[in-house]
Amino acid sequence: MAFFVMSELIECIDGLTAENILKRAAKTANGVPFYINTLGLGGWCDEYQTIYDYMVTLGSPPSSAVADAQNTMLCGLVDAGIWATRDLFYLFAQEFNTAMEARFNWKNPGTHNIGLVNAPTWTSLEGYQGNGTNSYLRTYWTPNTHGVNYLQNDANAAWYVRNNTVGAHYDFGCNDAGQTKVLYGGSRYTGDVARVQVNDQGVHSVANTDSRGMWFVNRPDAANHEMYRNKVRIINQAQASTGRSTKELYICVRNSNGTPAQYSDKQISVFSIGAKLAQSDIDTFTDLVEGYMDAVGKGVI
């Protein structure tokens, strides 16, 4: 039998639909929210409940099927220990985006929410795409200033690309003057190569003709940087670290010492920054993100 806690009901009434009021207030006899018990996957973890509640306050939470898929992805990252390594996590492939639902930082909602420059295109359940000319996303996050898990010799960026394009552009990036401290990833650069730099000043490339899928750039230690595509390590190169960039990280373009450069036309569904990941973590991360994208009918792997 469900019962209502009056303080919870009063707190939730303002601005919510009757359905969401009931979801927030109705509880079973054991104290578990009633709507959690009715979910097809058997309940949400605390981390996703926080995310969902934030989207409720924004105004457009996802439908129950999409929410279940998001819960599966996030709780899997938590259970694998990957979530604890993240500083930023953006799910651009959100169902609705009327009030920043696809632009907030899941690791700390309200902090480092995405800003849009020149209207990059957003598509429901797919993500944001730059126009290759002047549009991009701002994170307001600087590696040297804001990196907590992301360190000079222990660093990682992960992102999911849905389209296959080629050009002289980077999917994300930032660098200081003279490109002495660089972070960027390019899934398919001019000449059909993928390119990587992680807290260093030496770019390395490998042949690649398909930008689609789940990508990682990784710095496992002071002496090397790596790049992965769809679980496969495609670059493993000796390159000494030089430091974390003091410039803001941009997505769909590279922030070259304060100036946007090499705009991208990639469509990015997920983006995350944090500490280094082992091969097993990269495998799990890839499977969980692809599982979500498949569940909403937008997977490309």
C-alpha positions as a Python dict, from the first residue, in 0.01 Angstrom:
ca = {
    (1, 'M'): (0, 0, 0),
    (2, 'A'): (139, 342, -92),
    (3, 'F'): (138, 639, 145),
    (4, 'F'): (226, 1006, 100),
    (5, 'V'): (471, 1216, 297),
    (6, 'M'): (318, 1565, 309),
    (7, 'S'): (650, 1753, 314),
    (8, 'E'): (760, 1570, 0),
    (9, 'L'): (432, 1641, -174),
    (10, 'I'): (447, 2014, -94),
    (11, 'E'): (807, 2033, -210),
    (12, 'C'): (726, 1874, -543),
    (13, 'I'): (396, 2040, -635),
    (14, 'D'): (533, 2365, -777),
    (15, 'G'): (586, 2333, -1151),
    (16, 'L'): (537, 1955, -1177),
    (17, 'T'): (270, 1752, -1351),
    (18, 'A'): (38, 1530, -1152),
    (19, 'E'): (232, 1229, -1281),
    (20, 'N'): (561, 1362, -1150),
    (21, 'I'): (405, 1464, -818),
    (22, 'L'): (292, 1106, -765),
    (23, 'K'): (626, 971, -875),
    (24, 'R'): (813, 1189, -629),
    (25, 'A'): (580, 1143, -333),
    (26, 'A'): (433, 792, -351),
    (27, 'K'): (620, 532, -147),
    (28, 'T'): (572, 169, -60),
    (29, 'A'): (562, 40, 293),
    (30, 'N'): (938, -23, 299),
    (31, 'G'): (1019, 338, 210),
    (32, 'V'): (1124, 273, -150),
    (33, 'P'): (967, 521, -393),
    (34, 'F'): (672, 355, -565),
    (35, 'Y'): (776, 463, -916),
    (36, 'I'): (1116, 298, -872),
    (37, 'N'): (949, -32, -794),
    (38, 'T'): (745, -8, -1112),
    (39, 'L'): (1041, 39, -1348),
    (40, 'G'): (1111, -243, -1591),
    (41, 'L'): (1472, -283, -1474),
    (42, 'G'): (1379, -311, -1108),
    (43, 'G'): (1494, 28, -974),
    (44, 'W'): (1735, 318, -1017),
    (45, 'C'): (2065, 364, -840),
    (46, 'D'): (2112, 673, -624),
    (47, 'E'): (2343, 836, -878),
    (48, 'Y'): (2085, 821, -1154),
    (49, 'Q'): (1804, 926, -921),
    (50, 'T'): (1999, 1248, -861),
    (51, 'I'): (2033, 1303, -1236),
    (52, 'Y'): (1667, 1232, -1302),
    (53, 'D'): (1554, 1464, -1024),
    (54, 'Y'): (1769, 1741, -1172),
    (55, 'M'): (1606, 1693, -1511),
    (56, 'V'): (1266, 1715, -1341),
    (57, 'T'): (1363, 2055, -1201),
    (58, 'L'): (1471, 2163, -1550),
    (59, 'G'): (1129, 2067, -1682),
    (60, 'S'): (1171, 1781, -1930),
    (61, 'P'): (1284, 1449, -1784),
    (62, 'P'): (1310, 1159, -2029),
    (63, 'S'): (1037, 904, -2087),
    (64, 'S'): (1046, 596, -1866),
    (65, 'A'): (1204, 375, -2134),
    (66, 'V'): (1486, 623, -2199),
    (67, 'A'): (1531, 682, -1826),
    (68, 'D'): (1566, 307, -1771),
    (69, 'A'): (1835, 292, -2040),
    (70, 'Q'): (2018, 588, -1885),
    (71, 'N'): (2000, 425, -1545),
    (72, 'T'): (2150, 104, -1681),
    (73, 'M'): (2441, 296, -1835),
    (74, 'L'): (2515, 512, -1534),
    (75, 'C'): (2474, 244, -1270),
    (76, 'G'): (2703, 20, -1473),
    (77, 'L'): (2969, 292, -1469),
    (78, 'V'): (2923, 327, -1094),
    (79, 'D'): (2946, -46, -1030),
    (80, 'A'): (3260, -76, -1244),
    (81, 'G'): (3433, 202, -1049),
    (82, 'I'): (3456, 420, -1362),
    (83, 'W'): (3214, 687, -1242),
    (84, 'A'): (3442, 774, -950),
    (85, 'T'): (3723, 855, -1196),
    (86, 'R'): (3524, 1119, -1389),
    (87, 'D'): (3541, 1498, -1362),
    (88, 'L'): (3295, 1567, -1644),
    (89, 'F'): (3024, 1355, -1804),
    (90, 'Y'): (2787, 1491, -2067),
    (91, 'L'): (2505, 1295, -2227),
    (92, 'F'): (2431, 1506, -2533),
    (93, 'A'): (2213, 1223, -2670),
    (94, 'Q'): (1927, 1322, -2442),
    (95, 'E'): (1562, 1279, -2533),
    (96, 'F'): (1456, 1637, -2461),
    (97, 'N'): (1651, 1962, -2448),
    (98, 'T'): (1404, 2239, -2369),
    (99, 'A'): (1601, 2373, -2071),
    (100, 'M'): (1959, 2239, -2082),
    (101, 'E'): (1867, 1873, -2028),
    (102, 'A'): (2132, 1776, -2288),
    (103, 'R'): (2391, 2027, -2165),
    (104, 'F'): (2446, 1972, -1794),
    (105, 'N'): (2738, 1796, -1631),
    (106, 'W'): (2613, 1469, -1484),
    (107, 'K'): (2905, 1451, -1241),
    (108, 'N'): (2804, 1777, -1076),
    (109, 'P'): (2477, 1919, -1214),
    (110, 'G'): (2488, 2296, -1235),
    (111, 'T'): (2869, 2310, -1257),
    (112, 'H'): (3046, 2326, -1595),
    (113, 'N'): (2720, 2308, -1785),
    (114, 'I'): (2775, 2342, -2160),
    (115, 'G'): (2754, 2676, -2336),
    (116, 'L'): (2671, 2695, -2706),
    (117, 'V'): (2853, 2915, -2956),
    (118, 'N'): (2691, 2986, -3294),
    (119, 'A'): (2418, 2727, -3250),
    (120, 'P'): (2564, 2379, -3302),
    (121, 'T'): (2287, 2144, -3412),
    (122, 'W'): (2122, 1928, -3147),
    (123, 'T'): (1925, 1617, -3245),
    (124, 'S'): (1716, 1420, -2997),
    (125, 'L'): (1884, 1098, -2880),
    (126, 'E'): (2182, 1168, -3108),
    (127, 'G'): (2369, 1467, -2967),
    (128, 'Y'): (2539, 1789, -3077),
    (129, 'Q'): (2705, 1847, -3412),
    (130, 'G'): (2933, 2132, -3510),
    (131, 'N'): (2898, 2292, -3852),
    (132, 'G'): (3270, 2276, -3933),
    (133, 'T'): (3281, 2654, -3969),
    (134, 'N'): (3209, 2847, -3650),
    (135, 'S'): (2991, 2651, -3404),
    (136, 'Y'): (3115, 2468, -3097),
    (137, 'L'): (3050, 2384, -2731),
    (138, 'R'): (3215, 2544, -2428),
    (139, 'T'): (3276, 2346, -2108),
    (140, 'Y'): (3406, 2630, -1887),
    (141, 'W'): (3646, 2362, -1758),
    (142, 'T'): (4023, 2406, -1770),
    (143, 'P'): (4248, 2102, -1718),
    (144, 'N'): (4506, 2276, -1500),
    (145, 'T'): (4251, 2462, -1288),
    (146, 'H'): (3958, 2224, -1258),
    (147, 'G'): (4111, 1880, -1304),
    (148, 'V'): (4054, 1671, -991),
    (149, 'N'): (4076, 1318, -1129),
    (150, 'Y'): (4229, 1445, -1452),
    (151, 'L'): (4601, 1485, -1369),
    (152, 'Q'): (4918, 1548, -1569),
    (153, 'N'): (5029, 1184, -1572),
    (154, 'D'): (4692, 1021, -1510),
    (155, 'A'): (4435, 1142, -1761),
    (156, 'N'): (4162, 1035, -1999),
    (157, 'A'): (3897, 1173, -2235),
    (158, 'A'): (3615, 962, -2379),
    (159, 'W'): (3365, 1050, -2652),
    (160, 'Y'): (3113, 888, -2885),
    (161, 'V'): (3088, 993, -3250),
    (162, 'R'): (2785, 905, -3466),
    (163, 'N'): (2888, 1032, -3810),
    (164, 'N'): (3177, 956, -4044),
    (165, 'T'): (3343, 1270, -4178),
    (166, 'V'): (3701, 1376, -4251),
    (167, 'G'): (3874, 1713, -4232),
    (168, 'A'): (4141, 1929, -4071),
    (169, 'H'): (3958, 1947, -3741),
    (170, 'Y'): (3953, 1809, -3388),
    (171, 'D'): (3660, 1664, -3200),
    (172, 'F'): (3766, 1858, -2887),
    (173, 'G'): (4077, 2020, -2748),
    (174, 'C'): (4276, 2292, -2576),
    (175, 'N'): (4639, 2401, -2584),
    (176, 'D'): (4866, 2671, -2448),
    (177, 'A'): (5090, 2905, -2649),
    (178, 'G'): (5333, 2721, -2872),
    (179, 'Q'): (5127, 2403, -2825),
    (180, 'T'): (5345, 2310, -2528),
    (181, 'K'): (5058, 2164, -2321),
    (182, 'V'): (4801, 2003, -2544),
    (183, 'L'): (4490, 1790, -2500),
    (184, 'Y'): (4296, 1690, -2807),
    (185, 'G'): (4149, 1402, -3001),
    (186, 'G'): (4072, 1380, -3369),
    (187, 'S'): (3876, 1075, -3479),
    (188, 'R'): (3932, 1127, -3852),
    (189, 'Y'): (4167, 1404, -3956),
    (190, 'T'): (4275, 1510, -4305),
    (191, 'G'): (4463, 1226, -4472),
    (192, 'D'): (4242, 964, -4302),
    (193, 'V'): (4423, 952, -3971),
    (194, 'A'): (4320, 962, -3607),
    (195, 'R'): (4530, 1198, -3391),
    (196, 'V'): (4608, 1226, -3021),
    (197, 'Q'): (4783, 1448, -2768),
    (198, 'V'): (4736, 1423, -2390),
    (199, 'N'): (4916, 1677, -2172),
    (200, 'D'): (5216, 1692, -2405),
    (201, 'Q'): (5357, 1862, -2713),
    (202, 'G'): (5393, 1570, -2953),
    (203, 'V'): (5109, 1466, -3184),
    (204, 'H'): (5083, 1108, -3305),
    (205, 'S'): (4860, 969, -3578),
    (206, 'V'): (4739, 636, -3711),
    (207, 'A'): (4552, 545, -4030),
    (208, 'N'): (4175, 555, -3983),
    (209, 'T'): (3891, 586, -4232),
    (210, 'D'): (3586, 576, -4002),
    (211, 'S'): (3521, 829, -3726),
    (212, 'R'): (3216, 651, -3586),
    (213, 'G'): (3216, 482, -3248),
    (214, 'M'): (3352, 514, -2895),
    (215, 'W'): (3687, 688, -2864),
    (216, 'F'): (3935, 735, -2581),
    (217, 'V'): (4260, 925, -2541),
    (218, 'N'): (4458, 813, -2240),
    (219, 'R'): (4771, 908, -2047),
    (220, 'P'): (4859, 609, -1826),
    (221, 'D'): (5185, 757, -1695),
    (222, 'A'): (5444, 1031, -1748),
    (223, 'A'): (5603, 866, -2050),
    (224, 'N'): (5322, 755, -2285),
    (225, 'H'): (4992, 846, -2443),
    (226, 'E'): (4732, 620, -2606),
    (227, 'M'): (4425, 623, -2827),
    (228, 'Y'): (4143, 366, -2845),
    (229, 'R'): (3858, 316, -3087),
    (230, 'N'): (3579, 68, -3010),
    (231, 'K'): (3791, -113, -2747),
    (232, 'V'): (4099, -144, -2970),
    (233, 'R'): (4416, 45, -2879),
    (234, 'I'): (4525, 203, -3207),
    (235, 'I'): (4802, 428, -3072),
    (236, 'N'): (5048, 339, -2796),
    (237, 'Q'): (5328, 592, -2819),
    (238, 'A'): (5613, 709, -2598),
    (239, 'Q'): (5558, 1081, -2538),
    (240, 'A'): (5668, 1261, -2222),
    (241, 'S'): (5407, 1476, -2050),
    (242, 'T'): (5465, 1850, -2024),
    (243, 'G'): (5164, 1962, -1816),
    (244, 'R'): (4792, 2026, -1818),
    (245, 'S'): (4663, 2304, -2039),
    (246, 'T'): (4564, 2633, -1878),
    (247, 'K'): (4305, 2698, -2151),
    (248, 'E'): (3935, 2610, -2144),
    (249, 'L'): (3838, 2283, -2308),
    (250, 'Y'): (3613, 2322, -2614),
    (251, 'I'): (3416, 2049, -2793),
    (252, 'C'): (3368, 2039, -3173),
    (253, 'V'): (3674, 2264, -3206),
    (254, 'R'): (4020, 2310, -3052),
    (255, 'N'): (4085, 2603, -2819),
    (256, 'S'): (4424, 2716, -2945),
    (257, 'N'): (4558, 2944, -2672),
    (258, 'G'): (4223, 3122, -2642),
    (259, 'T'): (4119, 3115, -3009),
    (260, 'P'): (3889, 2850, -3163),
    (261, 'A'): (4070, 2662, -3439),
    (262, 'Q'): (3993, 2369, -3670),
    (263, 'Y'): (3617, 2347, -3627),
    (264, 'S'): (3462, 2000, -3641),
    (265, 'D'): (3146, 1865, -3803),
    (266, 'K'): (3136, 1551, -3589),
    (267, 'Q'): (2813, 1460, -3410),
    (268, 'I'): (2904, 1378, -3051),
    (269, 'S'): (2665, 1188, -2825),
    (270, 'V'): (2868, 1145, -2505),
    (271, 'F'): (3175, 1324, -2373),
    (272, 'S'): (3367, 1262, -2051),
    (273, 'I'): (3694, 1364, -1883),
    (274, 'G'): (3872, 1204, -1589),
    (275, 'A'): (4152, 977, -1472),
    (276, 'K'): (4327, 714, -1683),
    (277, 'L'): (4139, 396, -1771),
    (278, 'A'): (4267, 42, -1807),
    (279, 'Q'): (4172, -175, -2104),
    (280, 'S'): (3904, -350, -1898),
    (281, 'D'): (3753, -13, -1804),
    (282, 'I'): (3755, 100, -2165),
    (283, 'D'): (3579, -222, -2267),
    (284, 'T'): (3312, -172, -2001),
    (285, 'F'): (3267, 199, -2074),
    (286, 'T'): (3225, 124, -2445),
    (287, 'D'): (2972, -152, -2384),
    (288, 'L'): (2763, 62, -2149),
    (289, 'V'): (2752, 367, -2376),
    (290, 'E'): (2680, 154, -2683),
    (291, 'G'): (2411, -28, -2484),
    (292, 'Y'): (2238, 303, -2420),
    (293, 'M'): (2273, 418, -2778),
    (294, 'D'): (2136, 86, -2904),
    (295, 'A'): (1847, 103, -2657),
    (296, 'V'): (1737, 438, -2802),
    (297, 'G'): (1793, 318, -3159),
    (298, 'K'): (2097, 535, -3237),
    (299, 'G'): (2399, 308, -3192),
    (300, 'V'): (2672, 296, -3457),
    (301, 'I'): (2912, 25, -3336),
}
